[in-house]
């Protein structure tokens, strides 16, 4: 198994996913959530979205291989 698909590692996002958020991406996200965003706010929201994605990407660098989840599912109800 490659290290990029190892337990405790996110393989959904690439490491450089937060590098380039474009204005079109911000418009698409706003449209998907049915949020009316004026054109003058797109640049500010694009920067905020990029910042959030960068913060999330930094969490991907943490090795959680030996860390158990805070809540573990137990299917044996009694």
Beta strands, then each sheet from edge to edge (+ up, - down):
end
